[in-house]
Amino acid sequence: MRNYILLVSIILVYATSSVAQPKLGLKFSPLFTSNLINLDNDTIDVTSGKTSTRFSIGLIIDHPITDMYYASSGLIYLPKRINVNFEAENGGSAPVNSFESYDLNYLQIPVSLKFFTNEVALDLSIYFQIGVAAEIKIYEQKLQEEYDYISKFNLLDVSGLIGGGLEYRIGDNTALITGLSLQKGLINVVNQTFDNSDLIIRNKVICIDLALKF
């Protein structure tokens, strides 16, 4: 976590000192969301449910630091799903529902550093990206009304992100981007459960990144 904060600080310093023209873009990402789950309880075994497919959309901005380094940010609508399986063990009793599922929707503000290679083909470059993303929860819903094990989710989430892909320039100021990125939650999204257990859930998202930058 400390290394991510240092990285963000360096990005902001260089970004504010640069006077080059930033590039805006529209981003659309099919994504696969899953959960890393842990519960320190001898009578209930908790595991993650199946991976869910979602779609995110938003605005991105790349601010040049040098010809090859960019500070990148944006505003992204990012939906996630929490899938939890419960099973009794050691003679204990599981919750009434053996499976529960919750939708969480966020507004995400990523802050990252992008590195572009020289052209590997005509107008085609490879990029690599690393950074963090702050996320504000704007909506939550349990898929069935009787789900009640998790009574409250945190308003904020923070994820580390890493990715890479290709940028193809189709004009002086226009480029197409395709890539893959991994976003891994750094904090527990659960605020409270009905039995006040220490349930820990961190989100993990794999994105297929598609964007038009201009």
C-alpha atoms as one frame of an Amber mdcrd trajectory, in Angstrom:
protein
   0.000   0.000   0.000   2.811   2.400   0.851   4.465   1.739  -2.517   1.225
   2.534  -4.338   0.875   5.856  -2.494   4.465   6.766  -3.416   3.769   5.911
  -7.056   0.660   8.103  -7.133   2.575  11.006  -5.581   5.291  10.794  -8.248
   2.680  10.686 -11.019   0.905  13.791  -9.714   4.153  15.771  -9.386   5.211
  15.056 -12.938   1.714  15.531 -14.327   1.312  19.006 -12.850   4.747  20.057
 -14.109   4.013  19.039 -17.700   2.537  21.566 -20.126   1.923  19.168 -23.030
  -1.588  18.693 -24.369  -3.563  15.911 -22.606  -5.482  13.336 -24.647  -9.082
  12.424 -23.853 -10.813   9.175 -24.624 -13.890   6.982 -24.286 -13.403   3.556
 -22.725 -15.597   0.458 -22.839 -14.563  -2.695 -20.992 -16.169  -6.103 -20.798
 -14.978  -7.436 -17.444 -14.917 -10.497 -15.220 -15.414  -9.875 -11.510 -14.645
 -12.325  -8.700 -13.944 -12.197  -4.970 -11.166 -13.103  -2.563 -12.933 -14.210
   0.635 -11.797 -15.105   4.123 -13.686 -15.755   7.372 -11.958 -16.721  10.620
 -14.699 -19.024  11.901 -14.468 -22.688  12.906 -18.141 -23.482  12.267 -18.771
 -21.778   8.894 -16.776 -22.287   5.709 -17.076 -19.360   3.293 -15.953 -19.503
  -0.344 -16.311 -17.329  -3.411 -19.056 -18.081  -5.919 -18.633 -18.166  -9.668
 -17.077 -15.352 -11.694 -19.569 -12.812 -13.076 -19.459 -10.881 -16.350 -20.141
  -7.148 -16.386 -19.452  -4.073 -18.550 -17.887  -0.750 -17.565 -17.807   2.539
 -19.454 -16.237   5.927 -18.852 -13.893   8.749 -19.767 -10.098   8.549 -19.665
  -7.397  11.197 -19.862  -3.709  10.646 -20.656  -1.413  13.534 -19.747   2.065
  13.336 -21.344   5.071  13.582 -19.047   7.559  12.718 -21.798   7.121  11.239
 -25.268   6.865   7.760 -23.761   5.493   8.311 -20.236   1.925   9.408 -19.492
  -0.007  10.086 -16.291  -3.422   8.522 -16.800  -6.716   9.093 -14.995 -10.429
   9.244 -15.740 -13.934   8.626 -14.440 -15.280   5.101 -14.916 -18.614   3.476
 -14.096 -17.607   0.085 -12.682 -20.129  -2.618 -11.646 -19.071  -5.538  -9.455
 -20.799  -8.570  -7.969 -20.231 -10.326  -4.643 -20.983 -14.077  -4.743 -20.621
 -15.970  -1.457 -21.116 -19.666  -0.633 -21.703 -20.750   2.988 -21.244 -24.252
   4.398 -21.471 -25.509   7.975 -18.504 -27.427   9.385 -17.406 -28.959  12.707
 -21.012 -29.405  13.786 -21.854 -25.726  13.408 -24.803 -24.135  11.609 -24.570
 -22.172   8.373 -26.683 -19.097   7.539 -30.228 -19.753   6.305 -29.114 -19.126
   2.722 -26.227 -21.307   1.534 -25.550 -18.793  -1.277 -25.892 -15.014  -1.376
 -25.183 -12.502  -4.135 -24.926  -8.706  -4.077 -24.453  -6.086  -6.811 -22.147
  -3.149  -6.054 -21.723  -0.281  -8.520 -18.886   2.223  -8.244 -17.595   5.427
  -9.773 -13.888   4.798 -10.198 -11.081   7.378 -10.427  -7.902   5.605 -11.566
  -4.464   7.209 -11.234  -1.716   5.382 -13.088   1.497   5.636 -15.044   1.570
   4.467 -18.677   4.765   3.607 -20.508   4.717   3.407 -24.331   7.348   1.627
 -26.413   8.665   2.840 -29.724   6.564   1.791 -32.709   6.651  -1.993 -33.198
   4.888  -1.552 -36.558   3.636   1.440 -38.522   1.599   3.621 -36.082   1.441
   0.750 -33.567   2.914   0.887 -30.034   2.775  -1.321 -26.952   1.920   0.203
 -23.577   2.229  -0.942 -19.964   0.260   0.525 -17.056   0.488   0.460 -13.258
  -1.327   2.463 -10.593  -4.220   2.594  -8.130  -7.929   3.361  -8.350 -10.209
   5.010  -5.793 -13.823   3.852  -5.992 -16.991   5.415  -4.572 -20.025   3.140
  -4.172 -23.113   4.674  -5.800 -25.456   1.689  -5.684 -25.871  -1.652  -3.945
 -28.519  -4.357  -4.171 -28.965  -7.883  -2.880 -30.249 -10.179  -5.593 -32.929
 -11.673  -3.343 -34.695  -9.915  -0.494 -34.033 -12.712   2.009 -30.252 -12.381
   1.697 -29.134 -10.869   4.986 -25.727 -12.172   6.048 -23.958  -8.980   4.910
 -25.892  -6.056   6.365 -23.648  -3.198   5.219 -20.899  -2.535   2.640 -18.243
   0.171   2.828 -18.748   3.341   0.814 -15.180   3.322  -0.544 -12.946   0.738
  -2.178  -9.340   0.990  -3.382  -7.756  -1.233  -6.012  -4.270  -1.721  -7.368
  -4.185  -2.022 -11.144  -1.747  -3.334 -13.708  -2.198  -3.851 -17.422  -0.934
  -3.521 -20.942  -1.994  -3.532 -24.551  -1.709  -1.943 -27.965  -2.314   1.598
 -29.197  -2.883   2.107 -32.924  -2.792   5.663 -34.210  -5.330   6.306 -36.977
  -4.666  10.034 -37.289  -2.682  12.906 -35.847  -4.923  13.099 -32.772  -6.856
   9.820 -32.784  -5.900   6.348 -31.575  -7.553   3.001 -30.944  -6.595   1.096
 -27.789  -7.053  -2.545 -26.894  -5.591  -4.247 -23.856  -6.007  -6.293 -20.689
  -5.869  -5.085 -17.090  -6.095  -6.630 -13.639  -7.593  -4.728 -10.712  -7.186
  -6.233  -7.263  -8.962  -4.828  -4.211  -6.696  -3.618  -1.400  -9.304  -3.200
   1.344 -12.239  -5.150   2.745 -15.557  -4.074   1.172 -17.664  -5.536   4.022
 -18.592  -3.099   6.768 -20.909  -5.245   8.899 -22.524  -8.687   9.007 -25.620
  -9.679  10.938 -23.539 -11.737  13.428 -20.621  -9.243  13.542 -18.214 -11.825
  12.113 -14.837 -10.862  10.648 -15.808 -11.564   7.039 -13.232 -10.185   4.599
 -14.057  -9.749   0.901 -11.734  -8.128  -1.607 -12.768  -7.671  -5.225 -10.781
  -8.820  -8.237 -11.583  -7.588 -11.752 -10.107  -8.617 -15.106 -10.920  -6.101
 -17.875 -10.754  -6.290 -21.650  -9.989  -2.622 -22.302 -11.279  -1.028 -25.518
 -10.938   2.725 -26.021 -10.940   5.509 -28.560  -8.543   8.337 -27.689  -8.560
  11.736 -29.375
